[in-house]
Amino acid sequence: MIGIRPEPWTHDGHGVHALASRPQQPQGPALLLVHGFGASTDHWRFNIPVLSERHEIHALDLLGFGRSAKPSGLSYGGALWRDQLVAYVRERIGRPTVLVGNSLGGFAALAAGAALGSEAAGVVLINAAGPFSDEQAEPKGWGAITKRTIGGALLRSPLLQRLLFENMRRPAVIRRTLNQVYIDRSNVDDELVEAIRRPSLDPGAFGVFRTVFDIPRGQPLDELFAELQAPLLLLWGIRDPWINAAGRRAAFQRHAPAGTKEVVLDAGHCPHDEVPEQVNAALLDWLASLPAA
């Protein structure tokens, strides 16, 4: 990408792929962009060039994804990625930062923003993942218990996991999945498919994939909202087929802090890549309204 360069970093001894761009006269807070599950810094391809014209921009690959290390034995989940983001802000940025995250990266960005306290200048959630407290109750009844037990046993089968992994990293399957979650498929191109396929070829990729079935659900979103001190922006691809976006938006509205701003877009699960012009404009408008700006 023009104007942004790699700045490798390590977290707890593990290599992390990170990018940074610093304009000569940056405006407002720095931004840290956090990708979703299976993605990487490449997923911000249409955002970084525009946002970096005004702001200091950073992006990184979460451990287990993209070009970052994929070591075995790590407890992959929200706590690991939260701590990775907090450490990056403190060690590499060193000033108030807005954390922007999509999907799983949204949950990690919110958790890190809450942990950073006044060091977080804001949090932006783009179709964020994560449970609310009232969604964590265990299913009841013999039918639910049986389904949970048998289904869990099947998904923990190494053979089945390997078959799923090999199928999911086929280019045709990646493209088909992307076509399901992008309403406008114009940007579902070879570059995007390869950006998702390439990390799956790393030696540790299957080991990371296997942990997906045991990733802890993490701290509930409503608890994180209660801890968050920074301004919050919710960006919705309201036609997201992976989540009930309208219903999820209503849950966010019940729990989000007062003063939270929302922007609703006619897009799917990854609006930052599907309709980047609209997301960039919404981000820049919101950033200009922050007190730090």
C-alpha positions as a Python dict, from the first residue, in 0.01 Angstrom:
ca = {
    (1, 'M'): (0, 0, 0),
    (2, 'I'): (125, 347, -83),
    (3, 'G'): (226, 554, 219),
    (4, 'I'): (230, 271, 471),
    (5, 'R'): (525, 52, 562),
    (6, 'P'): (583, -265, 763),
    (7, 'E'): (702, -214, 1119),
    (8, 'P'): (755, -563, 1267),
    (9, 'W'): (689, -602, 1637),
    (10, 'T'): (695, -879, 1896),
    (11, 'H'): (444, -959, 2168),
    (12, 'D'): (548, -1201, 2440),
    (13, 'G'): (824, -1323, 2212),
    (14, 'H'): (598, -1388, 1912),
    (15, 'G'): (639, -1205, 1585),
    (16, 'V'): (359, -967, 1490),
    (17, 'H'): (308, -821, 1144),
    (18, 'A'): (228, -450, 1181),
    (19, 'L'): (196, -154, 946),
    (20, 'A'): (220, 218, 1014),
    (21, 'S'): (173, 543, 826),
    (22, 'R'): (245, 885, 974),
    (23, 'P'): (158, 1198, 778),
    (24, 'Q'): (381, 1500, 832),
    (25, 'Q'): (110, 1682, 1026),
    (26, 'P'): (-126, 1420, 1170),
    (27, 'Q'): (-466, 1533, 1294),
    (28, 'G'): (-630, 1412, 1613),
    (29, 'P'): (-562, 1073, 1770),
    (30, 'A'): (-382, 779, 1614),
    (31, 'L'): (-589, 490, 1473),
    (32, 'L'): (-529, 118, 1520),
    (33, 'L'): (-716, -104, 1272),
    (34, 'V'): (-802, -461, 1377),
    (35, 'H'): (-919, -724, 1127),
    (36, 'G'): (-1178, -997, 1174),
    (37, 'F'): (-1153, -1377, 1190),
    (38, 'G'): (-947, -1524, 907),
    (39, 'A'): (-852, -1181, 772),
    (40, 'S'): (-543, -962, 812),
    (41, 'T'): (-411, -611, 761),
    (42, 'D'): (-481, -665, 390),
    (43, 'H'): (-853, -625, 461),
    (44, 'W'): (-795, -252, 522),
    (45, 'R'): (-662, -204, 169),
    (46, 'F'): (-918, 63, 76),
    (47, 'N'): (-919, 241, 412),
    (48, 'I'): (-555, 297, 502),
    (49, 'P'): (-464, 515, 199),
    (50, 'V'): (-757, 751, 268),
    (51, 'L'): (-742, 764, 648),
    (52, 'S'): (-364, 811, 650),
    (53, 'E'): (-394, 1137, 460),
    (54, 'R'): (-502, 1298, 790),
    (55, 'H'): (-429, 1055, 1071),
    (56, 'E'): (-145, 843, 1204),
    (57, 'I'): (-255, 491, 1110),
    (58, 'H'): (-150, 155, 1247),
    (59, 'A'): (-276, -192, 1159),
    (60, 'L'): (-164, -532, 1282),
    (61, 'D'): (-234, -899, 1236),
    (62, 'L'): (-364, -1063, 1552),
    (63, 'L'): (-155, -1357, 1671),
    (64, 'G'): (-271, -1666, 1484),
    (65, 'F'): (-375, -1471, 1173),
    (66, 'G'): (-227, -1311, 865),
    (67, 'R'): (151, -1275, 866),
    (68, 'S'): (178, -1286, 1245),
    (69, 'A'): (311, -1590, 1432),
    (70, 'K'): (85, -1890, 1480),
    (71, 'P'): (251, -2071, 1771),
    (72, 'S'): (101, -2383, 1920),
    (73, 'G'): (16, -2381, 2287),
    (74, 'L'): (-119, -2026, 2299),
    (75, 'S'): (-462, -1974, 2451),
    (76, 'Y'): (-621, -1803, 2152),
    (77, 'G'): (-915, -1584, 2242),
    (78, 'G'): (-1027, -1241, 2351),
    (79, 'A'): (-786, -1208, 2644),
    (80, 'L'): (-480, -1280, 2426),
    (81, 'W'): (-585, -1036, 2154),
    (82, 'R'): (-691, -770, 2406),
    (83, 'D'): (-350, -783, 2570),
    (84, 'Q'): (-178, -773, 2230),
    (85, 'L'): (-362, -454, 2133),
    (86, 'V'): (-307, -288, 2470),
    (87, 'A'): (65, -361, 2454),
    (88, 'Y'): (88, -229, 2097),
    (89, 'V'): (-81, 99, 2186),
    (90, 'R'): (150, 149, 2484),
    (91, 'E'): (474, 30, 2326),
    (92, 'R'): (447, 144, 1965),
    (93, 'I'): (196, 429, 1950),
    (94, 'G'): (241, 593, 2288),
    (95, 'R'): (-47, 836, 2270),
    (96, 'P'): (-430, 830, 2278),
    (97, 'T'): (-556, 593, 2010),
    (98, 'V'): (-887, 510, 1845),
    (99, 'L'): (-927, 134, 1806),
    (100, 'V'): (-1127, 25, 1500),
    (101, 'G'): (-1230, -340, 1471),
    (102, 'N'): (-1441, -559, 1244),
    (103, 'S'): (-1620, -874, 1362),
    (104, 'L'): (-1388, -1063, 1601),
    (105, 'G'): (-1151, -767, 1578),
    (106, 'G'): (-1433, -548, 1703),
    (107, 'F'): (-1461, -754, 2020),
    (108, 'A'): (-1083, -735, 2069),
    (109, 'A'): (-1084, -359, 2004),
    (110, 'L'): (-1363, -301, 2257),
    (111, 'A'): (-1190, -515, 2521),
    (112, 'A'): (-862, -331, 2464),
    (113, 'G'): (-1037, 7, 2465),
    (114, 'A'): (-1195, -72, 2801),
    (115, 'A'): (-861, -191, 2942),
    (116, 'L'): (-674, 117, 2816),
    (117, 'G'): (-900, 362, 3002),
    (118, 'S'): (-799, 719, 2921),
    (119, 'E'): (-534, 594, 2677),
    (120, 'A'): (-815, 503, 2437),
    (121, 'A'): (-937, 806, 2242),
    (122, 'G'): (-1231, 612, 2100),
    (123, 'V'): (-1358, 274, 1983),
    (124, 'V'): (-1523, 195, 1649),
    (125, 'L'): (-1709, -135, 1611),
    (126, 'I'): (-1786, -260, 1261),
    (127, 'N'): (-2034, -549, 1285),
    (128, 'A'): (-1862, -657, 1604),
    (129, 'A'): (-1869, -1009, 1744),
    (130, 'G'): (-1911, -1108, 2107),
    (131, 'P'): (-2185, -1215, 2348),
    (132, 'F'): (-2402, -1020, 2588),
    (133, 'S'): (-2456, -1153, 2940),
    (134, 'D'): (-2807, -1275, 2864),
    (135, 'E'): (-2676, -1472, 2564),
    (136, 'Q'): (-2433, -1682, 2769),
    (137, 'A'): (-2687, -1897, 2950),
    (138, 'E'): (-2644, -2268, 2884),
    (139, 'P'): (-2922, -2435, 2682),
    (140, 'K'): (-3154, -2646, 2896),
    (141, 'G'): (-3339, -2972, 2849),
    (142, 'W'): (-3227, -3317, 2733),
    (143, 'G'): (-3260, -3226, 2367),
    (144, 'A'): (-3033, -2923, 2402),
    (145, 'I'): (-2783, -3115, 2615),
    (146, 'T'): (-2767, -3404, 2368),
    (147, 'K'): (-2726, -3173, 2069),
    (148, 'R'): (-2453, -2978, 2246),
    (149, 'T'): (-2267, -3293, 2357),
    (150, 'I'): (-2281, -3485, 2028),
    (151, 'G'): (-2220, -3177, 1813),
    (152, 'G'): (-1927, -3073, 2029),
    (153, 'A'): (-1773, -3421, 2012),
    (154, 'L'): (-1795, -3423, 1632),
    (155, 'L'): (-1641, -3079, 1597),
    (156, 'R'): (-1355, -3179, 1827),
    (157, 'S'): (-1265, -3472, 1602),
    (158, 'P'): (-914, -3405, 1456),
    (159, 'L'): (-1009, -3578, 1132),
    (160, 'L'): (-1325, -3371, 1085),
    (161, 'Q'): (-1136, -3053, 1175),
    (162, 'R'): (-870, -3132, 913),
    (163, 'L'): (-1135, -3197, 647),
    (164, 'L'): (-1311, -2870, 731),
    (165, 'F'): (-983, -2680, 725),
    (166, 'E'): (-872, -2820, 389),
    (167, 'N'): (-1210, -2742, 236),
    (168, 'M'): (-1240, -2391, 380),
    (169, 'R'): (-903, -2278, 245),
    (170, 'R'): (-979, -2374, -115),
    (171, 'P'): (-995, -2056, -329),
    (172, 'A'): (-1339, -2146, -465),
    (173, 'V'): (-1479, -2192, -114),
    (174, 'I'): (-1320, -1868, 8),
    (175, 'R'): (-1475, -1682, -285),
    (176, 'R'): (-1814, -1844, -228),
    (177, 'T'): (-1805, -1750, 141),
    (178, 'L'): (-1712, -1391, 60),
    (179, 'N'): (-1993, -1371, -193),
    (180, 'Q'): (-2231, -1471, 86),
    (181, 'V'): (-2124, -1190, 319),
    (182, 'Y'): (-2074, -908, 66),
    (183, 'I'): (-2400, -763, -64),
    (184, 'D'): (-2212, -573, -337),
    (185, 'R'): (-1959, -826, -466),
    (186, 'S'): (-1752, -578, -672),
    (187, 'N'): (-1459, -599, -432),
    (188, 'V'): (-1461, -979, -400),
    (189, 'D'): (-1156, -1008, -624),
    (190, 'D'): (-853, -1232, -662),
    (191, 'E'): (-650, -1005, -433),
    (192, 'L'): (-895, -1052, -147),
    (193, 'V'): (-924, -1428, -197),
    (194, 'E'): (-546, -1467, -196),
    (195, 'A'): (-510, -1245, 112),
    (196, 'I'): (-728, -1493, 302),
    (197, 'R'): (-585, -1810, 146),
    (198, 'R'): (-215, -1730, 187),
    (199, 'P'): (-200, -1732, 570),
    (200, 'S'): (-380, -2068, 573),
    (201, 'L'): (-69, -2220, 411),
    (202, 'D'): (152, -2134, 710),
    (203, 'P'): (266, -2440, 909),
    (204, 'G'): (82, -2332, 1224),
    (205, 'A'): (-244, -2238, 1054),
    (206, 'F'): (-424, -2567, 1114),
    (207, 'G'): (-330, -2562, 1481),
    (208, 'V'): (-485, -2216, 1515),
    (209, 'F'): (-795, -2331, 1326),
    (210, 'R'): (-841, -2622, 1569),
    (211, 'T'): (-850, -2383, 1864),
    (212, 'V'): (-1155, -2212, 1715),
    (213, 'F'): (-1374, -2487, 1857),
    (214, 'D'): (-1249, -2417, 2209),
    (215, 'I'): (-1207, -2036, 2208),
    (216, 'P'): (-1360, -1897, 2528),
    (217, 'R'): (-1649, -1660, 2464),
    (218, 'G'): (-1482, -1377, 2654),
    (219, 'Q'): (-1614, -1101, 2874),
    (220, 'P'): (-1973, -1001, 2787),
    (221, 'L'): (-2014, -692, 2572),
    (222, 'D'): (-2239, -519, 2826),
    (223, 'E'): (-1966, -545, 3091),
    (224, 'L'): (-1711, -401, 2850),
    (225, 'F'): (-1946, -116, 2760),
    (226, 'A'): (-1982, -36, 3131),
    (227, 'E'): (-1603, -17, 3165),
    (228, 'L'): (-1541, 186, 2850),
    (229, 'Q'): (-1445, 549, 2909),
    (230, 'A'): (-1391, 647, 2546),
    (231, 'P'): (-1642, 764, 2281),
    (232, 'L'): (-1801, 484, 2081),
    (233, 'L'): (-1905, 462, 1716),
    (234, 'L'): (-2110, 169, 1585),
    (235, 'L'): (-2086, 107, 1211),
    (236, 'W'): (-2339, -144, 1081),
    (237, 'G'): (-2352, -335, 757),
    (238, 'I'): (-2721, -385, 822),
    (239, 'R'): (-2767, -664, 566),
    (240, 'D'): (-2502, -882, 727),
    (241, 'P'): (-2613, -1244, 660),
    (242, 'W'): (-2387, -1392, 928),
    (243, 'I'): (-2562, -1218, 1214),
    (244, 'N'): (-2910, -1086, 1273),
    (245, 'A'): (-2780, -733, 1222),
    (246, 'A'): (-3109, -559, 1300),
    (247, 'G'): (-3162, -763, 1617),
    (248, 'R'): (-2799, -726, 1719),
    (249, 'R'): (-2818, -353, 1665),
    (250, 'A'): (-3116, -338, 1903),
    (251, 'A'): (-2914, -525, 2168),
    (252, 'F'): (-2625, -283, 2125),
    (253, 'Q'): (-2863, 10, 2161),
    (254, 'R'): (-2985, -129, 2495),
    (255, 'H'): (-2637, -163, 2639),
    (256, 'A'): (-2410, 90, 2466),
    (257, 'P'): (-2299, 397, 2664),
    (258, 'A'): (-2488, 724, 2638),
    (259, 'G'): (-2362, 939, 2354),
    (260, 'T'): (-2280, 644, 2128),
    (261, 'K'): (-2313, 730, 1760),
    (262, 'E'): (-2443, 487, 1498),
    (263, 'V'): (-2405, 475, 1122),
    (264, 'V'): (-2614, 221, 929),
    (265, 'L'): (-2497, 117, 583),
    (266, 'D'): (-2656, -97, 313),
    (267, 'A'): (-2382, -360, 325),
    (268, 'G'): (-2288, -700, 463),
    (269, 'H'): (-2047, -825, 727),
    (270, 'C'): (-1740, -629, 610),
    (271, 'P'): (-1860, -282, 508),
    (272, 'H'): (-1510, -135, 539),
    (273, 'D'): (-1407, -340, 235),
    (274, 'E'): (-1744, -362, 59),
    (275, 'V'): (-1838, 9, 72),
    (276, 'P'): (-1507, 167, 181),
    (277, 'E'): (-1591, 517, 62),
    (278, 'Q'): (-1892, 530, 294),
    (279, 'V'): (-1701, 385, 588),
    (280, 'N'): (-1405, 620, 536),
    (281, 'A'): (-1635, 921, 523),
    (282, 'A'): (-1822, 815, 837),
    (283, 'L'): (-1496, 753, 1023),
    (284, 'L'): (-1343, 1086, 924),
    (285, 'D'): (-1659, 1277, 1022),
    (286, 'W'): (-1672, 1107, 1362),
    (287, 'L'): (-1300, 1152, 1425),
    (288, 'A'): (-1330, 1524, 1352),
    (289, 'S'): (-1601, 1549, 1619),
    (290, 'L'): (-1387, 1399, 1897),
    (291, 'P'): (-1261, 1634, 2169),
    (292, 'A'): (-902, 1524, 2099),
    (293, 'A'): (-938, 1648, 1742),
}
